[in-house]
Amino acid sequence: MERLIRDQLLGRWMERHQGADAGELDGAEHQFTGPHNAIGLGVPPEAILVEPRATNTGDNIDFSHALLDEHGLLDSISSVMLISRPYQQRRSYAICRKRWPGVDVTCGSLPLALDDYVASIGDIERVMNMLVGDTQRVWVYPAKGWAIEQNVPAEVMAAYDRLVDAGFTRRLLAEG
């Protein structure tokens, strides 16, 4: 994986944000974050732009867009890759498509089975609350104008309802 990342980034720029949630990343995800790690993978320091102000995904998109514009790079961007936790990919995609509609968006994360992800975090209650909260954001964010609409299959809604009924509500937003 390191070679693939290095080969894809050499000779190109990369942008890295450090949002408020950065400390929540598990060790496996975190190993590919930060300028020093990119440099260690062979990315030239002058090809790295760091965006330090973002505290949420919308900020990540908006501030990265502005940073690229400030450096005269915006017109050369036709696609972006968003790296996130596995369960945040749909939300990240939807927010990016809303806020930066002119680019092709690809999302990625480490390919971890749910059991392995829970083990890496070490707290199943926390993970389940995060999963439920992020699932809800798939329909709440478009209603607020923050993301594009996406279809939520009936079986996903049924699973969401069961998890909410089971008490996994710590990360839910007020709807309405």
PyMOL commands that set and color helices and strands:
alter all, ss='L'
color gray80, all
select helices_A, chain A and resi 2-9+20-24+27-30+35-40+45-47+57-70+74-76+86-99+114-121+124-143+154-165
alter helices_A, ss='H'
color red, helices_A
select strands_A, chain A and resi 14-17+48-51+79-83+104-108
alter strands_A, ss='S'
color yellow, strands_A
deselect
rebuild
show_as cartoon
